[in-house]
Amino acid sequence: MADDLSSAQPAPRGVDLVAAAAGGFIRGRSTPATATITATGVTAGVEVAGQAALRLDLVVSAASGTSPSDTITIQTSFDNGATDAWRTVAAFPAVTAAGTTRQVFTGLDRWVRASHVVTGTTPSLTYSLSGEGV
């Protein structure tokens, strides 16, 4: 029988922010969805109810253009921005080339999304952004 403290927290669940429109939580997926970013924008919100923290892996597989850069900020809202405005939790370091960055984001509400600020001349960055609750 589990004690009260351990049963109070939900089991960690996988989340794929790129595949958000296709279902949100994805468990046991060996290859996260990828997207190509060429302009500033945001992903769809993903419900992470019960997960106050996420360990996210940002994997950039390709970067092209002149001085391409993407600053990815994780934002949170209690109701997917309906009445509770999206607010910034923290950001990954600016991405300028292929590589992998892992970061833990805490203080999350029910919904999260990624906001991109892209700079450079004809920038194009192919990436995946996935992880799990911690």
Biotite code that builds the C-alpha atoms (Angstrom):
import biotite.structure as struc

atoms = struc.array([
    struc.Atom([0.000, 0.000, 0.000], chain_id="A", res_id=1, res_name="MET", atom_name="CA", element="C"),
    struc.Atom([1.401, 3.427, -0.980], chain_id="A", res_id=2, res_name="ALA", atom_name="CA", element="C"),
    struc.Atom([1.848, 6.046, 1.721], chain_id="A", res_id=3, res_name="ASP", atom_name="CA", element="C"),
    struc.Atom([-0.149, 9.278, 1.603], chain_id="A", res_id=4, res_name="ASP", atom_name="CA", element="C"),
    struc.Atom([2.787, 11.399, 0.434], chain_id="A", res_id=5, res_name="LEU", atom_name="CA", element="C"),
    struc.Atom([3.805, 9.263, -2.542], chain_id="A", res_id=6, res_name="SER", atom_name="CA", element="C"),
    struc.Atom([0.234, 8.720, -3.731], chain_id="A", res_id=7, res_name="SER", atom_name="CA", element="C"),
    struc.Atom([-0.482, 12.464, -3.641], chain_id="A", res_id=8, res_name="ALA", atom_name="CA", element="C"),
    struc.Atom([1.625, 13.061, -6.755], chain_id="A", res_id=9, res_name="GLN", atom_name="CA", element="C"),
    struc.Atom([0.548, 11.737, -10.154], chain_id="A", res_id=10, res_name="PRO", atom_name="CA", element="C"),
    struc.Atom([2.954, 9.453, -11.997], chain_id="A", res_id=11, res_name="ALA", atom_name="CA", element="C"),
    struc.Atom([5.319, 11.279, -14.366], chain_id="A", res_id=12, res_name="PRO", atom_name="CA", element="C"),
    struc.Atom([3.859, 11.507, -17.848], chain_id="A", res_id=13, res_name="ARG", atom_name="CA", element="C"),
    struc.Atom([5.472, 12.266, -21.166], chain_id="A", res_id=14, res_name="GLY", atom_name="CA", element="C"),
    struc.Atom([4.680, 15.461, -23.028], chain_id="A", res_id=15, res_name="VAL", atom_name="CA", element="C"),
    struc.Atom([5.502, 16.480, -26.591], chain_id="A", res_id=16, res_name="ASP", atom_name="CA", element="C"),
    struc.Atom([4.988, 20.219, -27.133], chain_id="A", res_id=17, res_name="LEU", atom_name="CA", element="C"),
    struc.Atom([5.503, 19.958, -30.897], chain_id="A", res_id=18, res_name="VAL", atom_name="CA", element="C"),
    struc.Atom([2.797, 17.282, -31.185], chain_id="A", res_id=19, res_name="ALA", atom_name="CA", element="C"),
    struc.Atom([0.423, 19.221, -28.908], chain_id="A", res_id=20, res_name="ALA", atom_name="CA", element="C"),
    struc.Atom([-2.275, 19.585, -31.535], chain_id="A", res_id=21, res_name="ALA", atom_name="CA", element="C"),
    struc.Atom([-2.213, 15.838, -32.085], chain_id="A", res_id=22, res_name="ALA", atom_name="CA", element="C"),
    struc.Atom([-2.996, 14.817, -28.522], chain_id="A", res_id=23, res_name="GLY", atom_name="CA", element="C"),
    struc.Atom([-0.750, 16.412, -25.900], chain_id="A", res_id=24, res_name="GLY", atom_name="CA", element="C"),
    struc.Atom([0.684, 13.730, -23.624], chain_id="A", res_id=25, res_name="PHE", atom_name="CA", element="C"),
    struc.Atom([2.539, 11.003, -25.469], chain_id="A", res_id=26, res_name="ILE", atom_name="CA", element="C"),
    struc.Atom([3.948, 8.092, -23.461], chain_id="A", res_id=27, res_name="ARG", atom_name="CA", element="C"),
    struc.Atom([6.663, 5.773, -24.667], chain_id="A", res_id=28, res_name="GLY", atom_name="CA", element="C"),
    struc.Atom([7.209, 7.556, -27.949], chain_id="A", res_id=29, res_name="ARG", atom_name="CA", element="C"),
    struc.Atom([10.687, 6.727, -29.215], chain_id="A", res_id=30, res_name="SER", atom_name="CA", element="C"),
    struc.Atom([10.912, 9.630, -31.647], chain_id="A", res_id=31, res_name="THR", atom_name="CA", element="C"),
    struc.Atom([9.348, 12.964, -30.642], chain_id="A", res_id=32, res_name="PRO", atom_name="CA", element="C"),
    struc.Atom([7.538, 14.976, -33.305], chain_id="A", res_id=33, res_name="ALA", atom_name="CA", element="C"),
    struc.Atom([9.634, 17.600, -35.095], chain_id="A", res_id=34, res_name="THR", atom_name="CA", element="C"),
    struc.Atom([8.775, 20.979, -36.561], chain_id="A", res_id=35, res_name="ALA", atom_name="CA", element="C"),
    struc.Atom([10.610, 23.600, -38.567], chain_id="A", res_id=36, res_name="THR", atom_name="CA", element="C"),
    struc.Atom([10.500, 27.125, -37.192], chain_id="A", res_id=37, res_name="ILE", atom_name="CA", element="C"),
    struc.Atom([11.066, 30.070, -39.518], chain_id="A", res_id=38, res_name="THR", atom_name="CA", element="C"),
    struc.Atom([9.230, 32.856, -37.674], chain_id="A", res_id=39, res_name="ALA", atom_name="CA", element="C"),
    struc.Atom([8.263, 34.046, -34.202], chain_id="A", res_id=40, res_name="THR", atom_name="CA", element="C"),
    struc.Atom([5.164, 32.344, -32.778], chain_id="A", res_id=41, res_name="GLY", atom_name="CA", element="C"),
    struc.Atom([3.740, 29.941, -30.167], chain_id="A", res_id=42, res_name="VAL", atom_name="CA", element="C"),
    struc.Atom([2.820, 26.257, -29.997], chain_id="A", res_id=43, res_name="THR", atom_name="CA", element="C"),
    struc.Atom([-0.627, 25.074, -28.981], chain_id="A", res_id=44, res_name="ALA", atom_name="CA", element="C"),
    struc.Atom([-1.183, 24.720, -25.241], chain_id="A", res_id=45, res_name="GLY", atom_name="CA", element="C"),
    struc.Atom([-0.715, 21.268, -23.695], chain_id="A", res_id=46, res_name="VAL", atom_name="CA", element="C"),
    struc.Atom([-2.579, 20.237, -20.565], chain_id="A", res_id=47, res_name="GLU", atom_name="CA", element="C"),
    struc.Atom([-0.158, 18.985, -17.901], chain_id="A", res_id=48, res_name="VAL", atom_name="CA", element="C"),
    struc.Atom([-2.608, 18.920, -14.984], chain_id="A", res_id=49, res_name="ALA", atom_name="CA", element="C"),
    struc.Atom([-0.931, 17.685, -11.826], chain_id="A", res_id=50, res_name="GLY", atom_name="CA", element="C"),
    struc.Atom([2.621, 18.206, -13.135], chain_id="A", res_id=51, res_name="GLN", atom_name="CA", element="C"),
    struc.Atom([4.112, 21.242, -11.398], chain_id="A", res_id=52, res_name="ALA", atom_name="CA", element="C"),
    struc.Atom([7.468, 20.593, -13.075], chain_id="A", res_id=53, res_name="ALA", atom_name="CA", element="C"),
    struc.Atom([8.618, 19.260, -16.448], chain_id="A", res_id=54, res_name="LEU", atom_name="CA", element="C"),
    struc.Atom([12.055, 18.084, -17.602], chain_id="A", res_id=55, res_name="ARG", atom_name="CA", element="C"),
    struc.Atom([12.158, 19.091, -21.273], chain_id="A", res_id=56, res_name="LEU", atom_name="CA", element="C"),
    struc.Atom([14.620, 18.105, -23.978], chain_id="A", res_id=57, res_name="ASP", atom_name="CA", element="C"),
    struc.Atom([15.116, 20.606, -26.785], chain_id="A", res_id=58, res_name="LEU", atom_name="CA", element="C"),
    struc.Atom([16.747, 18.832, -29.727], chain_id="A", res_id=59, res_name="VAL", atom_name="CA", element="C"),
    struc.Atom([17.692, 20.973, -32.726], chain_id="A", res_id=60, res_name="VAL", atom_name="CA", element="C"),
    struc.Atom([18.563, 18.744, -35.672], chain_id="A", res_id=61, res_name="SER", atom_name="CA", element="C"),
    struc.Atom([19.194, 21.480, -38.252], chain_id="A", res_id=62, res_name="ALA", atom_name="CA", element="C"),
    struc.Atom([19.756, 25.229, -38.394], chain_id="A", res_id=63, res_name="ALA", atom_name="CA", element="C"),
    struc.Atom([20.193, 27.266, -41.562], chain_id="A", res_id=64, res_name="SER", atom_name="CA", element="C"),
    struc.Atom([20.127, 30.839, -42.786], chain_id="A", res_id=65, res_name="GLY", atom_name="CA", element="C"),
    struc.Atom([22.367, 33.730, -41.840], chain_id="A", res_id=66, res_name="THR", atom_name="CA", element="C"),
    struc.Atom([22.800, 33.936, -38.056], chain_id="A", res_id=67, res_name="SER", atom_name="CA", element="C"),
    struc.Atom([19.684, 31.858, -37.236], chain_id="A", res_id=68, res_name="PRO", atom_name="CA", element="C"),
    struc.Atom([18.583, 32.107, -33.604], chain_id="A", res_id=69, res_name="SER", atom_name="CA", element="C"),
    struc.Atom([15.521, 30.872, -31.711], chain_id="A", res_id=70, res_name="ASP", atom_name="CA", element="C"),
    struc.Atom([14.823, 31.750, -28.092], chain_id="A", res_id=71, res_name="THR", atom_name="CA", element="C"),
    struc.Atom([12.251, 29.295, -26.735], chain_id="A", res_id=72, res_name="ILE", atom_name="CA", element="C"),
    struc.Atom([10.335, 30.375, -23.660], chain_id="A", res_id=73, res_name="THR", atom_name="CA", element="C"),
    struc.Atom([8.047, 28.051, -21.700], chain_id="A", res_id=74, res_name="ILE", atom_name="CA", element="C"),
    struc.Atom([4.791, 29.715, -20.671], chain_id="A", res_id=75, res_name="GLN", atom_name="CA", element="C"),
    struc.Atom([1.983, 28.537, -18.382], chain_id="A", res_id=76, res_name="THR", atom_name="CA", element="C"),
    struc.Atom([-1.694, 29.292, -17.757], chain_id="A", res_id=77, res_name="SER", atom_name="CA", element="C"),
    struc.Atom([-4.386, 27.753, -15.582], chain_id="A", res_id=78, res_name="PHE", atom_name="CA", element="C"),
    struc.Atom([-7.014, 27.725, -18.353], chain_id="A", res_id=79, res_name="ASP", atom_name="CA", element="C"),
    struc.Atom([-5.093, 27.708, -21.669], chain_id="A", res_id=80, res_name="ASN", atom_name="CA", element="C"),
    struc.Atom([-5.157, 31.505, -21.851], chain_id="A", res_id=81, res_name="GLY", atom_name="CA", element="C"),
    struc.Atom([-8.981, 31.788, -21.807], chain_id="A", res_id=82, res_name="ALA", atom_name="CA", element="C"),
    struc.Atom([-9.160, 34.097, -18.763], chain_id="A", res_id=83, res_name="THR", atom_name="CA", element="C"),
    struc.Atom([-5.728, 33.472, -17.182], chain_id="A", res_id=84, res_name="ASP", atom_name="CA", element="C"),
    struc.Atom([-3.113, 35.158, -19.368], chain_id="A", res_id=85, res_name="ALA", atom_name="CA", element="C"),
    struc.Atom([-0.050, 33.153, -20.399], chain_id="A", res_id=86, res_name="TRP", atom_name="CA", element="C"),
    struc.Atom([2.974, 33.964, -18.258], chain_id="A", res_id=87, res_name="ARG", atom_name="CA", element="C"),
    struc.Atom([6.640, 33.112, -18.688], chain_id="A", res_id=88, res_name="THR", atom_name="CA", element="C"),
    struc.Atom([8.185, 30.379, -16.529], chain_id="A", res_id=89, res_name="VAL", atom_name="CA", element="C"),
    struc.Atom([11.732, 30.364, -17.961], chain_id="A", res_id=90, res_name="ALA", atom_name="CA", element="C"),
    struc.Atom([13.598, 30.123, -21.272], chain_id="A", res_id=91, res_name="ALA", atom_name="CA", element="C"),
    struc.Atom([16.117, 27.841, -22.902], chain_id="A", res_id=92, res_name="PHE", atom_name="CA", element="C"),
    struc.Atom([19.386, 29.502, -23.917], chain_id="A", res_id=93, res_name="PRO", atom_name="CA", element="C"),
    struc.Atom([19.159, 30.900, -27.467], chain_id="A", res_id=94, res_name="ALA", atom_name="CA", element="C"),
    struc.Atom([19.555, 28.157, -30.084], chain_id="A", res_id=95, res_name="VAL", atom_name="CA", element="C"),
    struc.Atom([21.855, 28.955, -33.016], chain_id="A", res_id=96, res_name="THR", atom_name="CA", element="C"),
    struc.Atom([22.975, 25.505, -34.221], chain_id="A", res_id=97, res_name="ALA", atom_name="CA", element="C"),
    struc.Atom([22.145, 21.817, -33.996], chain_id="A", res_id=98, res_name="ALA", atom_name="CA", element="C"),
    struc.Atom([22.403, 20.367, -30.497], chain_id="A", res_id=99, res_name="GLY", atom_name="CA", element="C"),
    struc.Atom([20.520, 19.185, -27.419], chain_id="A", res_id=100, res_name="THR", atom_name="CA", element="C"),
    struc.Atom([19.591, 21.086, -24.249], chain_id="A", res_id=101, res_name="THR", atom_name="CA", element="C"),
    struc.Atom([17.797, 19.616, -21.216], chain_id="A", res_id=102, res_name="ARG", atom_name="CA", element="C"),
    struc.Atom([16.178, 21.890, -18.647], chain_id="A", res_id=103, res_name="GLN", atom_name="CA", element="C"),
    struc.Atom([13.696, 21.545, -15.765], chain_id="A", res_id=104, res_name="VAL", atom_name="CA", element="C"),
    struc.Atom([10.827, 24.039, -15.638], chain_id="A", res_id=105, res_name="PHE", atom_name="CA", element="C"),
    struc.Atom([8.977, 24.464, -12.324], chain_id="A", res_id=106, res_name="THR", atom_name="CA", element="C"),
    struc.Atom([5.977, 26.432, -11.090], chain_id="A", res_id=107, res_name="GLY", atom_name="CA", element="C"),
    struc.Atom([3.671, 25.204, -13.841], chain_id="A", res_id=108, res_name="LEU", atom_name="CA", element="C"),
    struc.Atom([-0.080, 25.610, -13.912], chain_id="A", res_id=109, res_name="ASP", atom_name="CA", element="C"),
    struc.Atom([-2.494, 23.293, -15.736], chain_id="A", res_id=110, res_name="ARG", atom_name="CA", element="C"),
    struc.Atom([-1.407, 24.267, -19.292], chain_id="A", res_id=111, res_name="TRP", atom_name="CA", element="C"),
    struc.Atom([1.997, 24.947, -20.906], chain_id="A", res_id=112, res_name="VAL", atom_name="CA", element="C"),
    struc.Atom([3.167, 26.108, -24.330], chain_id="A", res_id=113, res_name="ARG", atom_name="CA", element="C"),
    struc.Atom([6.376, 27.171, -26.028], chain_id="A", res_id=114, res_name="ALA", atom_name="CA", element="C"),
    struc.Atom([6.892, 30.671, -27.399], chain_id="A", res_id=115, res_name="SER", atom_name="CA", element="C"),
    struc.Atom([9.514, 31.236, -30.118], chain_id="A", res_id=116, res_name="HIS", atom_name="CA", element="C"),
    struc.Atom([11.387, 34.446, -30.908], chain_id="A", res_id=117, res_name="VAL", atom_name="CA", element="C"),
    struc.Atom([13.254, 33.826, -34.164], chain_id="A", res_id=118, res_name="VAL", atom_name="CA", element="C"),
    struc.Atom([15.917, 36.143, -35.587], chain_id="A", res_id=119, res_name="THR", atom_name="CA", element="C"),
    struc.Atom([18.374, 36.068, -38.459], chain_id="A", res_id=120, res_name="GLY", atom_name="CA", element="C"),
    struc.Atom([18.157, 36.285, -42.234], chain_id="A", res_id=121, res_name="THR", atom_name="CA", element="C"),
    struc.Atom([15.922, 33.532, -43.650], chain_id="A", res_id=122, res_name="THR", atom_name="CA", element="C"),
    struc.Atom([16.297, 31.475, -40.454], chain_id="A", res_id=123, res_name="PRO", atom_name="CA", element="C"),
    struc.Atom([15.111, 27.874, -40.327], chain_id="A", res_id=124, res_name="SER", atom_name="CA", element="C"),
    struc.Atom([15.512, 25.591, -37.314], chain_id="A", res_id=125, res_name="LEU", atom_name="CA", element="C"),
    struc.Atom([14.201, 22.020, -37.134], chain_id="A", res_id=126, res_name="THR", atom_name="CA", element="C"),
    struc.Atom([13.575, 20.915, -33.581], chain_id="A", res_id=127, res_name="TYR", atom_name="CA", element="C"),
    struc.Atom([11.699, 18.674, -31.151], chain_id="A", res_id=128, res_name="SER", atom_name="CA", element="C"),
    struc.Atom([10.614, 19.661, -27.641], chain_id="A", res_id=129, res_name="LEU", atom_name="CA", element="C"),
    struc.Atom([9.537, 16.832, -25.370], chain_id="A", res_id=130, res_name="SER", atom_name="CA", element="C"),
    struc.Atom([10.020, 15.475, -21.889], chain_id="A", res_id=131, res_name="GLY", atom_name="CA", element="C"),
    struc.Atom([8.224, 14.278, -18.788], chain_id="A", res_id=132, res_name="GLU", atom_name="CA", element="C"),
    struc.Atom([6.869, 15.401, -15.462], chain_id="A", res_id=133, res_name="GLY", atom_name="CA", element="C"),
    struc.Atom([9.278, 15.329, -12.537], chain_id="A", res_id=134, res_name="VAL", atom_name="CA", element="C"),
])
